[in-house]
Amino acid sequence: MPEIQPNEWLKWICSSQNFDELRDNYDQWADKYEADVGGVWEPVPLAAALMLAKYMGNKEGVILDVGAGTGLVGVALAALGFERIIGIDISPGMLTQAAAKGVYSSLVCCSIGNEKFRNLEKVNGIIATGVFAQSHAGPVELSALQESLESVGVLVFTARQSFLPELQEVLSQPQWTLLDSKVMPIYDDPMYLVAYKIRNTTKFGKK
Ligand SMILES: C[S@@+](CC[C@H](N)C(=O)[O-])C[C@H]1O[C@@H](n2cnc3c(N)ncnc32)[C@H](O)[C@@H]1O
C-alpha cells in the first residue's frame, strides 16, 4: 500500500479501477483507516447516526450499516441506544476491525445487491456513510437498498455534491421522500448527508 498523505486518501481510494481492486485496497488500508481519516471524517458517522435516530420511531428496529468499514457508524448507533445492527462490507479486513468494536449483531461480507445481500433479513433503517462515491457504489446499488427495507423504512446516506446527480433518478422515485438534508463542508466538494423515507414496493428477498 502506498504511503498516503493526509487528505490524499480520498483520491487514492476513489481511483480504484474495479471491484476487486477496491476491496483489496480497503483490506490493505483496514488497520490504518481510522488514523488516516481521523479528524476530517470523525463528525460524519455520528451526524449520520443522529439523523437516522431522529427519523426512526424507536431504537428497537433493525438497522443495516452498509459499507460498515471499521465500525465507526456502529459505535455511534450503539451509543445512541440501537441494539440490533447488521453490518455489511465487501472488505474482510475492514469487517475484522468492525467486529472488534463489539456493537454489531452480525457482520456479513457481501456487496450491495448481490445474492448474499438479498438474503439478509428485512430492516427498518439503513445507514451508509462514505459508500456512494466514485468507484464505490452508484445508482444501481442505491436502488437495491430499498429492497432490504420492510414496507416502510428510513435511509440515511452521504454523497459528495458532485456525485449526487448520478443518484438523482433513483432519489426522484415517488416511493422516496426526502426527510432531511445537511451539508458538511469537510471537503472542497461538500459532503451531503441526507435522509429519505422509502416505501419498499418490491417483492423478492427474505421477509
Ligand atoms: C469510506 S469507507 C466508509 C466506512 C464507514 N461507513 C465509515 O463511515 O467510516 C467505505 C466502505 O464501503 C465499503 N464498500 C464500498 N463499496 C461497497 C459495496 N458496493 N458494497 C458494500 N460495501 C462497500 C468499503 O469496503 C469500505 O469499507
PDBQT file of the ligand as one rigid body, heavy atoms in Angstrom, charges set to zero:
ROOT
HETATM    1  C1  LIG A 301     -15.070   5.227   3.075  1.00  0.00    +0.000 C 
HETATM    2  S1  LIG A 301     -15.378   3.659   3.798  1.00  0.00    +0.000 S 
HETATM    3  C2  LIG A 301     -16.627   4.146   4.988  1.00  0.00    +0.000 C 
HETATM    4  C3  LIG A 301     -16.700   3.182   6.149  1.00  0.00    +0.000 C 
HETATM    5  C4  LIG A 301     -17.642   3.620   7.252  1.00  0.00    +0.000 C 
HETATM    6  N1  LIG A 301     -19.012   3.657   6.786  1.00  0.00    +0.000 N 
HETATM    7  C5  LIG A 301     -17.228   4.966   7.813  1.00  0.00    +0.000 C 
HETATM    8  O1  LIG A 301     -18.000   5.912   7.743  1.00  0.00    +0.000 OA
HETATM    9  O2  LIG A 301     -16.114   5.043   8.345  1.00  0.00    +0.000 OA
HETATM   10  C6  LIG A 301     -16.398   2.824   2.579  1.00  0.00    +0.000 C 
HETATM   11  C7  LIG A 301     -16.676   1.361   2.904  1.00  0.00    +0.000 C 
HETATM   12  O3  LIG A 301     -17.654   0.874   1.995  1.00  0.00    +0.000 OA
HETATM   13  C8  LIG A 301     -17.284  -0.421   1.558  1.00  0.00    +0.000 C 
HETATM   14  N2  LIG A 301     -17.893  -0.608   0.236  1.00  0.00    +0.000 N 
HETATM   15  C9  LIG A 301     -17.570   0.010  -0.914  1.00  0.00    +0.000 A 
HETATM   16  N3  LIG A 301     -18.364  -0.381  -1.909  1.00  0.00    +0.000 NA
HETATM   17  C10 LIG A 301     -19.219  -1.284  -1.367  1.00  0.00    +0.000 A 
HETATM   18  C11 LIG A 301     -20.293  -2.062  -1.905  1.00  0.00    +0.000 A 
HETATM   19  N4  LIG A 301     -20.666  -1.985  -3.204  1.00  0.00    +0.000 N 
HETATM   20  N5  LIG A 301     -20.970  -2.888  -1.061  1.00  0.00    +0.000 NA
HETATM   21  C12 LIG A 301     -20.621  -2.977   0.257  1.00  0.00    +0.000 A 
HETATM   22  N6  LIG A 301     -19.607  -2.269   0.813  1.00  0.00    +0.000 NA
HETATM   23  C13 LIG A 301     -18.924  -1.427   0.009  1.00  0.00    +0.000 A 
HETATM   24  C14 LIG A 301     -15.760  -0.396   1.543  1.00  0.00    +0.000 C 
HETATM   25  O4  LIG A 301     -15.193  -1.690   1.625  1.00  0.00    +0.000 OA
HETATM   26  C15 LIG A 301     -15.459   0.467   2.772  1.00  0.00    +0.000 C 
HETATM   27  O5  LIG A 301     -15.277  -0.287   3.938  1.00  0.00    +0.000 OA
ENDROOT
TORSDOF 0
